[in-house]
């Protein structure tokens, strides 16, 4: 019969050293891993629920709000990458790298596009934002050249691993400032809000 065949198969597998998995069997190690992962998952979900409005609302408003969001993320991202390099015994020049990253983020922006992309709720903040960008938004290639020269000049006086200090200090502003600036500048195009969210 089928019952005797199942008993025979089970006994044969046990005799050969194989383990038999039953549908209702609970693996203690798997259950322990799931319990450990649960708090991390909850933390990530809560962080996402908090972060999404903080990011989406300024992008929607555009203008000064998108600018402030981008500058804040640029500063935090640059500091975080420098911390990662610091753990690996590199010594980046933060006093040069952080302002350089912010200037790269703001480089090449068209103040008129920023003004057109702002929704009416920004009101009187639109014109000061446009004026501010005319003062602080320089061509990207100029910011790159000046930043390289300033960093190189600083590293001439560094006695311990100056080349690595120059490379690490330069890499982070270029990676964060240029890339993030290109992403946020999409907001200033027609239908830019949809481009950024996509």
Secondary structure by P-SEA (a helix, b strand, c coil): caaaaaaaaaaaaaaacbbbbccccccaaaaaaaaaaaaaaaaaaaaaaaaaaacaaaaaacaaaaaaaaaaaaaaaaaaaaaaaaaaccccaaaaaaaaaaaaaaccccaaaaaaacccccccaaaaaaaaaacccccaaaaaaaaaaaaaaaacccccaaaaaaaaaaaaaaacaaaaaaaaacccccaaaaaaac
